[in-house]
Amino acid sequence: MLNTTLDIFWLVFAIILAFVGVGLGFAIFYFAWVMRDFQKIITSAKKKFDLADRIMEAVVDKVENTASYIPPLIDGTVKLVNAIREHRCDADDKPKKKKK
């Protein structure tokens, strides 16, 4: 079987080639495993960013809706304050009765 040194060379070469093949197989498997985990991380991050985006949109909508109510509230408050001032001025202008 092993008659010459060339036979020994080819036997050692085949063994080394087998180890390299097994090593590459494990490396490819590990790389695929890491990529799968990386894909899970990316998917999770996308979900979180989408959730944050939806929350921000909801906040902006609430602020815009609230902002549309503010001018009428301000006008109503100004009118109420003016009415109270006029009522106080009218009350101050009336003569007060003196107690005996």
C-alpha positions as MATLAB code, in Angstrom:
seq = 'MLNTTLDIFWLVFAIILAFVGVGLGFAIFYFAWVMRDFQKIITSAKKKFDLADRIMEAVVDKVENTASYIPPLIDGTVKLVNAIREHRCDADDKPKKKKK';
ca = [
       0.000    0.000    0.000;
       2.632    2.578    0.972;
       5.487    1.687   -1.321;
       6.928    5.127   -2.045;
       7.165    8.493   -0.410;
       4.751    9.807   -2.995;
       2.104    7.439   -1.620;
       2.728    8.818    1.884;
       2.498   12.368    0.509;
      -0.888   11.678   -1.102;
      -2.175   10.011    2.088;
      -1.132   12.973    4.241;
      -2.518   15.356    1.625;
      -5.881   13.555    1.706;
      -6.001   13.661    5.521;
      -5.169   17.380    5.553;
      -7.739   18.024    2.850;
     -10.348   16.158    4.925;
      -9.535   18.288    8.008;
      -9.715   21.478    5.940;
     -13.063   20.370    4.534;
     -14.435   19.612    8.003;
     -13.075   22.934    9.268;
     -14.656   24.843    6.389;
     -17.919   23.013    6.983;
     -17.941   24.084   10.627;
     -16.943   27.629    9.655;
     -19.787   27.876    7.134;
     -22.248   26.424    9.657;
     -21.101   28.884   12.340;
     -21.267   31.796    9.882;
     -24.839   30.817    8.934;
     -25.752   30.595   12.639;
     -24.327   34.065   13.287;
     -26.171   35.496   10.276;
     -29.443   33.984   11.542;
     -28.913   35.640   14.937;
     -27.998   38.880   13.190;
     -31.244   38.690   11.189;
     -33.193   38.210   14.435;
     -31.509   41.283   15.929;
     -32.264   43.376   12.841;
     -35.913   42.253   12.851;
     -36.241   43.092   16.540;
     -34.678   46.518   16.009;
     -37.043   47.222   13.097;
     -40.041   46.339   15.273;
     -38.828   48.653   18.020;
     -38.210   51.504   15.585;
     -41.662   50.999   14.075;
     -43.189   51.088   17.560;
     -41.297   54.287   18.376;
     -42.428   55.778   15.057;
     -46.070   54.921   15.776;
     -45.784   56.444   19.257;
     -44.290   59.642   17.840;
     -47.053   59.855   15.214;
     -49.683   59.436   17.934;
     -48.076   62.186   20.023;
     -47.903   64.525   17.022;
     -51.556   63.841   16.193;
     -52.589   64.540   19.793;
     -50.594   67.780   19.843;
     -52.052   68.904   16.502;
     -55.590   68.130   17.667;
     -55.017   69.911   20.957;
     -53.472   72.882   19.188;
     -56.660   73.334   17.162;
     -58.630   73.756   20.422;
     -56.306   76.325   21.993;
     -57.318   79.516   20.065;
     -61.042   79.205   20.938;
     -60.107   78.504   24.560;
     -57.906   81.592   24.641;
     -60.651   83.737   23.093;
     -63.184   82.404   25.597;
     -60.823   83.017   28.513;
     -60.137   86.583   27.356;
     -63.872   87.283   27.080;
     -64.469   85.770   30.527;
     -61.713   87.866   32.098;
     -63.064   91.007   30.422;
     -66.567   90.235   31.669;
     -65.281   89.751   35.220;
     -63.343   93.027   35.041;
     -66.415   94.897   33.790;
     -68.515   93.370   36.557;
     -65.961   94.434   39.185;
     -65.717   97.933   37.723;
     -69.515   98.214   37.781;
     -69.562   97.023   41.379;
     -66.876   99.534   42.384;
     -68.773  102.416   40.751;
     -71.942  101.851   42.806;
     -72.204  103.910   45.969;
     -71.840  101.916   49.130;
     -74.339  102.205   51.956;
     -72.960  103.381   55.246;
     -73.843  101.446   58.301;
     -75.338  103.311   61.205;
];
